[in-house]
Amino acid sequence: DQHGSPTWARDIAAAILAIAAEGVSKPGIFHFCGGGAATWHGFARAIFALRGLASVPALHAIPGSDYPTPAPRPANSTLDCGRIAEAYGISAPPWQQSLARCLDEMRYAETGRSL
């Protein structure tokens, strides 16, 4: 029941470099996150699906209230990234695309083979 936009650190770094390369600081607050939204359950399912594992654990969606955390979490933490797109022409790829690239890099680092 918690929705967010998974964001790959490499995408964040690319956005920061693009802003820095422009050399002009524009005032205001700019949000940046992966394109689209997912629940934690959906994100976990996507990870296992992309890894192509022979054995995948059963995943069960649970409400946030069943997983208490020290800090309260919003039900919807997706961000509107329209301002950064308008000001700098920056938008993130869909989180699923970035996740696939991230997992491919991780697999390559582990085995020397891409997915």
Secondary structure by P-SEA (a helix, b strand, c coil): cbbbbbbbaaaaaaaaaaaaaaccccccbbbbcccccccaaaaaaaaaaaaccccccbbbbbccccccccbbbbccccccaaaaaaacccccccaaaaaaaaaaaaaaaaccccc
